[in-house]
Amino acid sequence: MSDAFDWHGGRITRHTLVDAAYRNTRNVRRFMLAQCGASFRFDRDFMAWIRNGERKTMGEVAEEWLGRHPPP
């Protein structure tokens, strides 16, 4: 039995830890759109940062994206 988070159907919160099974799923996209707004997009550099092996939460992921793309 695996303790890996279900990135496709699990309830993502700002406290959800990014684990080794992390995937850029529709579920993740919905969370990020809700946190960051309609201008949210994945890009290669950002995806690499998410999966860099450092411990982080999805709240920190959202804050990182907002820091890289401040609202106008």
MDTraj code that builds the backbone (N, CA, C; nanometers):
import mdtraj as md
import numpy as np

residues = "MET SER ASP ALA PHE ASP TRP HIS GLY GLY ARG ILE THR ARG HIS THR LEU VAL ASP ALA ALA TYR ARG ASN THR ARG ASN VAL ARG ARG PHE MET LEU ALA GLN CYS GLY ALA SER PHE ARG PHE ASP ARG ASP PHE MET ALA TRP ILE ARG ASN GLY GLU ARG LYS THR MET GLY GLU VAL ALA GLU GLU TRP LEU GLY ARG HIS PRO PRO PRO".split()
xyz = np.array([
    [0.0851, -0.1183, 0.0000],
    [0.0000, 0.0000, 0.0000],
    [0.0895, 0.1245, 0.0000],
    [0.0582, 0.2177, -0.0879],
    [0.1391, 0.3385, -0.1019],
    [0.0758, 0.4547, -0.0267],
    [0.1628, 0.5366, 0.0330],
    [0.1156, 0.6570, 0.1006],
    [0.1263, 0.7789, 0.0102],
    [0.1600, 0.7591, -0.1166],
    [0.1741, 0.8698, -0.2105],
    [0.0398, 0.9404, -0.2277],
    [0.0451, 1.0700, -0.2364],
    [-0.0758, 1.1516, -0.2559],
    [-0.1333, 1.1251, -0.3946],
    [-0.2653, 1.1250, -0.4063],
    [-0.3328, 1.1066, -0.5354],
    [-0.3474, 1.2434, -0.6027],
    [-0.2533, 1.2761, -0.6903],
    [-0.2520, 1.4071, -0.7558],
    [-0.3660, 1.4226, -0.8560],
    [-0.4278, 1.3123, -0.8960],
    [-0.5400, 1.3194, -0.9904],
    [-0.6722, 1.3477, -0.9197],
    [-0.6911, 1.2935, -0.8002],
    [-0.8218, 1.3064, -0.7369],
    [-0.8201, 1.3475, -0.5913],
    [-0.7028, 1.3576, -0.5306],
    [-0.6947, 1.3957, -0.3895],
    [-0.7297, 1.5421, -0.3685],
    [-0.7726, 1.5743, -0.2474],
    [-0.8053, 1.7136, -0.2137],
    [-0.6757, 1.7888, -0.1862],
    [-0.6414, 1.8805, -0.2739],
    [-0.5192, 1.9596, -0.2598],
    [-0.5505, 2.0837, -0.1772],
    [-0.4678, 2.1061, -0.0751],
    [-0.4784, 2.2276, 0.0051],
    [-0.3430, 2.2970, 0.0031],
    [-0.3349, 2.4127, 0.0622],
    [-0.2075, 2.4847, 0.0712],
    [-0.1067, 2.4082, 0.1565],
    [-0.1530, 2.3125, 0.2362],
    [-0.0657, 2.2341, 0.3239],
    [-0.0229, 2.1012, 0.2619],
    [-0.0776, 2.0672, 0.1456],
    [-0.0409, 1.9414, 0.0789],
    [0.1071, 1.9439, 0.0436],
    [0.1795, 1.8407, 0.0861],
    [0.3224, 1.8316, 0.0569],
    [0.3454, 1.7787, -0.0835],
    [0.4381, 1.8398, -0.1547],
    [0.4799, 1.7902, -0.2852],
    [0.5675, 1.6683, -0.2583],
    [0.5300, 1.5536, -0.3155],
    [0.6063, 1.4312, -0.2937],
    [0.6683, 1.3831, -0.4250],
    [0.7373, 1.2718, -0.4185],
    [0.8065, 1.2183, -0.5360],
    [0.7092, 1.1764, -0.6458],
    [0.5831, 1.1520, -0.6101],
    [0.4820, 1.1116, -0.7078],
    [0.4116, 1.2314, -0.7718],
    [0.4529, 1.3538, -0.7391],
    [0.3880, 1.4745, -0.7905],
    [0.3744, 1.4709, -0.9425],
    [0.2579, 1.5121, -0.9910],
    [0.2310, 1.5251, -1.1347],
    [0.1536, 1.6541, -1.1579],
    [0.1759, 1.7155, -1.2737],
    [0.0990, 1.8338, -1.3137],
    [-0.0336, 1.7867, -1.3727],
    [-0.1298, 1.7622, -1.2878],
    [-0.2586, 1.7077, -1.3298],
    [-0.3622, 1.8190, -1.3437],
    [-0.4775, 1.7833, -1.3954],
    [-0.5889, 1.8789, -1.4016],
    [-0.6271, 1.9246, -1.2617],
    [-0.6186, 1.8336, -1.1666],
    [-0.6486, 1.8654, -1.0275],
    [-0.5521, 1.9726, -0.9748],
    [-0.4235, 1.9585, -1.0045],
    [-0.3239, 2.0577, -0.9646],
    [-0.3518, 2.1902, -1.0347],
    [-0.3820, 2.1844, -1.1633],
    [-0.4119, 2.3063, -1.2394],
    [-0.5311, 2.3807, -1.1785],
    [-0.6363, 2.3079, -1.1410],
    [-0.7535, 2.3719, -1.0767],
    [-0.7124, 2.4416, -0.9482],
    [-0.6313, 2.3737, -0.8660],
    [-0.5843, 2.4337, -0.7419],
    [-0.5046, 2.5606, -0.7708],
    [-0.4112, 2.5528, -0.8644],
    [-0.3254, 2.6673, -0.8950],
    [-0.4055, 2.7825, -0.9540],
    [-0.5029, 2.7558, -1.0376],
    [-0.5889, 2.8613, -1.0908],
    [-0.6655, 2.9299, -0.9778],
    [-0.7139, 2.8509, -0.8820],
    [-0.7866, 2.9086, -0.7681],
    [-0.6942, 2.9938, -0.6815],
    [-0.5691, 2.9533, -0.6662],
    [-0.4740, 3.0252, -0.5817],
    [-0.4109, 3.1453, -0.6522],
    [-0.3867, 3.1330, -0.7816],
    [-0.3048, 3.2313, -0.8542],
    [-0.3812, 3.3137, -0.9570],
    [-0.5019, 3.2725, -0.9891],
    [-0.5806, 3.3472, -1.0859],
    [-0.5736, 3.2883, -1.2262],
    [-0.6539, 3.3462, -1.3134],
    [-0.6718, 3.2937, -1.4496],
    [-0.5460, 3.3014, -1.5344],
    [-0.4486, 3.3804, -1.4951],
    [-0.3262, 3.3918, -1.5750],
    [-0.2268, 3.2793, -1.5457],
    [-0.2606, 3.1890, -1.4508],
    [-0.1676, 3.0808, -1.4174],
    [-0.1398, 2.9928, -1.5390],
    [-0.0105, 2.9613, -1.5581],
    [0.0351, 2.8678, -1.6611],
    [0.1574, 2.7939, -1.6072],
    [0.1682, 2.6660, -1.6423],
    [0.2917, 2.5936, -1.6140],
    [0.3947, 2.6312, -1.7195],
    [0.5201, 2.6446, -1.6798],
    [0.6290, 2.6587, -1.7760],
    [0.7417, 2.5675, -1.7297],
    [0.8380, 2.5426, -1.8175],
    [0.9443, 2.4453, -1.7875],
    [1.0222, 2.4792, -1.6610],
    [1.0635, 2.6045, -1.6469],
    [1.1422, 2.6435, -1.5301],
    [1.0634, 2.6234, -1.4010],
    [0.9369, 2.6602, -1.4040],
    [0.8536, 2.6454, -1.2851],
    [0.8314, 2.4989, -1.2522],
    [0.8045, 2.4175, -1.3522],
    [0.7851, 2.2742, -1.3290],
    [0.9127, 2.2110, -1.2739],
    [1.0276, 2.2530, -1.3243],
    [1.1551, 2.2013, -1.2727],
    [1.1729, 2.2418, -1.1269],
    [1.1358, 2.3645, -1.0918],
    [1.1460, 2.4096, -0.9535],
    [1.0571, 2.3247, -0.8620],
    [0.9347, 2.2968, -0.9065],
    [0.8426, 2.2161, -0.8250],
    [0.9055, 2.0800, -0.7941],
    [0.9688, 2.0200, -0.8931],
    [1.0204, 1.8832, -0.8796],
    [1.1682, 1.8777, -0.8440],
    [1.2235, 1.9827, -0.7852],
    [1.3678, 1.9875, -0.7576],
    [1.4114, 1.9067, -0.6354],
    [1.3186, 1.8385, -0.5701],
    [1.3535, 1.7538, -0.4565],
    [1.3510, 1.8239, -0.3216],
    [1.3373, 1.9563, -0.3212],
    [1.3278, 2.0300, -0.1942],
    [1.1877, 2.0156, -0.1368],
    [1.1806, 2.0047, -0.0056],
    [1.0508, 1.9919, 0.0625],
    [0.9729, 2.1222, 0.0451],
    [0.8479, 2.1096, 0.0028],
    [0.7627, 2.2277, -0.0132],
    [0.6168, 2.1865, -0.0082],
    [0.5319, 2.2830, 0.0209],
    [0.3879, 2.2607, 0.0204],
    [0.3290, 2.3242, -0.1056],
    [0.2054, 2.2886, -0.1344],
    [0.1388, 2.3493, -0.2497],
    [0.1137, 2.4976, -0.2268],
    [0.1011, 2.5401, -0.1022],
    [0.0918, 2.6830, -0.0730],
    [0.2197, 2.7543, -0.1137],
    [0.3340, 2.6930, -0.0854],
    [0.4624, 2.7510, -0.1258],
    [0.4772, 2.7506, -0.2775],
    [0.4238, 2.6483, -0.3416],
    [0.4260, 2.6432, -0.4882],
    [0.3467, 2.7614, -0.5447],
    [0.2274, 2.7847, -0.4907],
    [0.1454, 2.8970, -0.5367],
    [0.2169, 3.0299, -0.5122],
    [0.2766, 3.0459, -0.3952],
    [0.3481, 3.1703, -0.3647],
    [0.4675, 3.1913, -0.4572],
    [0.5368, 3.0840, -0.4909],
    [0.6500, 3.0949, -0.5837],
    [0.6024, 3.1427, -0.7204],
    [0.4923, 3.0864, -0.7680],
    [0.4420, 3.1279, -0.8993],
    [0.4020, 3.2758, -0.8951],
    [0.3328, 3.3160, -0.7889],
    [0.2923, 3.4569, -0.7769],
    [0.4136, 3.5488, -0.7694],
    [0.5195, 3.5040, -0.7042],
    [0.6414, 3.5835, -0.6985],
    [0.7084, 3.5971, -0.8331],
    [0.6968, 3.4948, -0.9141],
    [0.7554, 3.4997, -1.0494],
    [0.6669, 3.5761, -1.1474],
    [0.5379, 3.5840, -1.1174],
    [0.4402, 3.6484, -1.2075],
    [0.3506, 3.7419, -1.1283],
    [0.4045, 3.8526, -1.0778],
    [0.3202, 3.9430, -0.9987],
    [0.2039, 3.9989, -1.0813],
    [0.0894, 4.0163, -1.0166],
    [-0.0258, 4.0713, -1.0896],
    [0.0047, 4.2136, -1.1387],
    [-0.0562, 4.2504, -1.2500],
    [-0.0310, 4.3866, -1.3045],
    [-0.0796, 4.4960, -1.2127],
])
top = md.Topology()
chain = top.add_chain()
for i, resn in enumerate(residues, 1):
    res = top.add_residue(resn, chain, resSeq=i)
    for name in ("N", "CA", "C"):
        top.add_atom(name, md.element.get_by_symbol(name[0]), res)
traj = md.Trajectory(xyz[None], top)
